[in-house]
Amino acid sequence: MAYSGSTAASTLVNTPHRIDHGGLAARSLGESTSNAEGRGLWFYNSTNLTTDMVSTGGFFTDGTRLGMRNGDCLISVQTTGTETAPRIMIAGIFGITTGGAARISTASMITSTFA
């Protein structure tokens, strides 16, 4: 299933949300976008399978536009509608492309299994 980013039709948009805003957020204007210095925590809920999300060169095509940085952490809950329980994935964001897409690191990925 394809990602429906911020440029999709308004009824289809399903972007990840940064959940660490507020007094404890430590985002600095001097943070690098090329090194793993991100400190953001993101949440994403969808029907996309983990394999779809990590096999794409840059799954979040609008990652830079959303504010994602290399080294940010993503918590994702995936449901396919046929399983009784959702799958949870925790992974790092890396490889922000010049076009602004964000990749999900399989090296840092932790996943649960469907029940």
C-alpha positions in Angstrom: 0.0 0.0 0.0 1.3 3.4 -0.8 1.9 6.2 1.7 -0.6 9.0 1.7 1.4 12.0 2.6 0.6 15.7 3.1 0.1 16.3 -0.6 -2.6 13.6 -0.9 -6.3 14.4 -1.2 -7.6 15.7 2.2 -9.7 12.5 2.8 -6.6 10.3 2.2 -3.9 12.1 4.2 -2.3 9.9 6.8 0.9 11.4 7.9 3.0 10.5 11.0 2.6 12.9 13.9 5.4 14.2 16.1 4.4 13.5 19.7 7.3 15.1 21.7 6.4 18.7 21.4 6.1 20.9 24.4 8.3 21.7 27.4 10.4 18.5 27.1 11.1 18.8 23.4 14.8 19.4 22.8 14.8 20.3 19.1 17.6 22.7 18.3 17.8 25.0 15.3 21.4 23.9 14.9 20.5 20.2 14.5 22.0 18.5 11.5 19.9 16.9 8.8 22.8 14.7 7.6 23.9 13.2 10.9 22.0 11.0 13.3 21.2 13.9 15.6 17.5 13.9 15.5 15.6 13.9 18.8 12.1 13.7 17.5 9.6 11.0 18.5 6.9 10.2 15.9 3.7 8.1 15.9 2.2 6.6 12.7 -0.9 4.4 12.5 -1.8 2.7 9.2 -2.6 -0.5 7.3 0.8 -0.5 5.6 2.8 -3.6 6.4 6.2 -3.3 7.9 7.8 -4.8 4.8 6.2 -2.1 2.7 7.4 0.6 4.9 11.1 -0.5 5.0 11.4 -1.7 1.5 10.7 1.7 0.0 13.6 4.0 -0.7 12.0 6.7 1.3 8.6 5.7 2.6 7.7 9.1 4.1 8.0 11.1 0.9 7.4 14.3 2.7 9.6 13.6 5.7 11.5 16.9 5.5 8.3 18.9 5.1 7.0 17.2 8.2 10.2 18.0 10.2 11.7 14.5 10.3 15.5 14.3 10.9 18.0 11.5 10.8 18.0 9.8 14.1 14.4 10.5 15.0 12.4 7.6 16.5 9.2 6.3 14.9 6.6 4.3 16.8 4.2 2.7 14.3 1.0 0.6 14.8 -0.1 -1.4 11.8 -3.4 -3.2 11.4 -4.5 -5.1 8.3 -8.0 -5.7 9.4 -7.7 -9.5 9.3 -5.6 -10.0 12.4 -6.9 -9.9 15.9 -4.1 -7.6 17.2 -2.1 -4.8 15.6 1.7 -5.0 15.0 3.9 -2.5 16.7 7.2 -1.3 15.2 9.8 1.0 16.7 12.5 2.2 14.4 14.9 5.0 13.6 14.6 7.5 10.8 17.6 7.7 8.5 18.7 8.6 5.0 16.8 11.8 4.5 17.0 12.3 0.7 17.6 15.6 -1.1 14.0 15.4 -2.2 12.9 15.3 1.4 11.9 11.6 1.8 12.7 9.8 5.0 13.7 6.1 5.2 13.1 3.7 8.1 16.1 1.9 9.4 15.9 -1.9 9.5 19.1 -2.0 11.6 17.3 -0.3 14.5 13.9 -1.8 14.0 12.0 -3.7 16.7 8.7 -5.3 15.7 6.0 -7.4 17.4 4.2 -10.2 15.6 0.5 -10.5 14.8 -1.4 -12.6 17.2 
